[in-house]
């Protein structure tokens, strides 16, 4: 695929995924060809064109697409699982209406390709929890999960009815060091590193044996770009692909951190996020992503922990 004529818009660029995706796409396409947008600007986008955008403002979105000649959109704006439970009606409105805005842009041929992320939150307590398959029972228990499940069906419908080239991944919990977490149930796996470096102790809001599917942010960014670059005929699932990296519990990650800091300790005080985590898979089967477009993770747990500690230590001493 030629990268010369593509103009990319990232909606929700200031979020945990958006900051790193903007940086990586800027490396590939040149900063001037990657337009960042969010409710407010940050220093992260000093080299990129930036547009202040409320993802619910359809006219403003259309104007930005026309102004910059946008061809591809990565639509990342959403209210996540834990935050969404505090404000369910707004979470539904933001997550669904903003998706319709970008799907309509693609339907009307203003853009040629669209990326929209789904999540393991589409699964629920009745889903098989071990090695969760691509096609299975989906009865999500959060507004975030309900909106993502509905979004998957809408993406597939727009593809079938209007030939919209929309692509999607069901992200597991994402762990990165470049930006703060955004209100998700898996955020403990980012907080724990900050607290390990600062205080050598951490109080987990999930119980010790709560295993969840996780992924290093670098793997997630690479998967996102790889699915967008794959030939259309290789994308055989237009709802959303299962995506897997590694699975671990708070107890597992604490044991790995103790190899670096023997005096590190962890305690457990589960809160409302425990019930959300209990409804999610413990591990994911992503054989379709591997077979259809060649997905393969690069980070295991020891490599992930080492990478996080090294890089967070640098940022704290910089």
C-alpha positions, 0 to 999 in steps of 0.5 A: 500500500502506498503511504504517499497519498493518505491523509489520516485523522485520529479522533480521540488522539489524546487518549492512551492509544491515541497518543502512541498511534499518532506518533507511530503513524507520523513516523510512517506517513510524516507528521503533516499527513496525520491530523490529531483531534480531541477535546483539547490539545497537548504537547504530544501533538506539537508536530501534527496539525491539530483540530479541536473536535467533539466527536458528537459534532458531525458538522465539525467532523465533516468540515475537518475531513474536507479541510485536510482531504482526509482519506483514513480515520482512526476513531478512538473516542469513547467512554471506557468501562469503569468511567462509563458505569458512572455515566451510562447515558452519556457513555451510550450517546458518545460511543454510539453517535460518534461511530455513526458519524464516521460510518456515514462519512465512509458510506458517503465516500468522503473517506476510503477506510475506517478503523474503530476499536472494540474490546473484550468488554463485548463478552460477559459472564456467560461467555466461555472464559478460557481461550474465548473463541471469536464466535461465542455467547456475548452478553456484556454487563457494562454500558461500554461493552454493550455499546461495543457489541452494538458497534460491531454489528453496525460496522458489519451492517455498513460493510454489507449494505454500503461496502464501507471498508471498516476494520476493528480489533477487540483490544484486551487490557493495554499496558503502555508507559507513554500516557496515563490510563483512561478509566478502564478496568485493566488499568491496575496493570499500568498503575502498578508500575508507577507505584512500584517505582514510587513507593515499592507497594501497590493496592490492587482494586482486583483480587490476586487471581483475577486473570485477564487478557493483556497486551503491551501497547506497542503490540496493540499499535502494531496490530492496529496498523497491520489490520489497516494495511492488510489487503481488503480480501484478507479482512474476512471479519467486519464486526471485530477480530479477537486479539490476544497477547498474554494473560496474567493476574495481579499476583502474576505481575507482582511476582515479576516486578519483585524480580526487579524490586525484591522489596515490592509488596502488593495488597488487595482491596477489590472495588466495583471493577472486580465485578466487571473483570469477573465478567470478562474472559481470562484468555482469548483465542485469536486464531482468525487474526493470525490466519487471516492477516498474520497477527503475532504478538512480540511481548511476553510477561517478563519482556513487558515488565522489563520494558515498562520499568526501564522506560518509566524510570527514564521518564521519572528521572528525565 
